[in-house]
Structures are given as C-alpha cells and as structure tokens.
Amino acid sequence: MTAPPYLTTYERRLKTVQDVVTSRTGLGDQAALELAVHVLRALDHIPERVR
C-alpha cells in the first residue's frame, strides 16, 4: 500500500477553492485551478486584522 502524497497547506487550500469554483461554475479543471490561484493570492494579501 502506498501512502498518499504529502500536500502543503497551500495545496490543500488551493484544492478546496478549485473544488468550489468547479462545482459552482461551468469552468473546467484547468480554468478553475487558474482562478483559484488568483483568489488565494488576493486573499493572502488581505491583512489578518481585516480578515
């Protein structure tokens, strides 16, 4: 039995956003991934106090 690959926190967050985008829109996996990268980048630049 092989162990599942290690995913960083960022990769897990990225997959979560990608899954939401894919399920709520008609975008394909690649387009949803590209949008998820932009969403996370924007969220990561919001100061913690504001979030």
C-alpha angles and dihedrals in degrees: 000000000000123000118242114258117268112255123199121227089256092052091050091049090047092052091049093052091044091052092050093048092047094049095046100042139039092248121128124237096268095047091046090051092051091049091046090055090054093046093051092045090054093046092049091056094056109099114250092240091059095047 
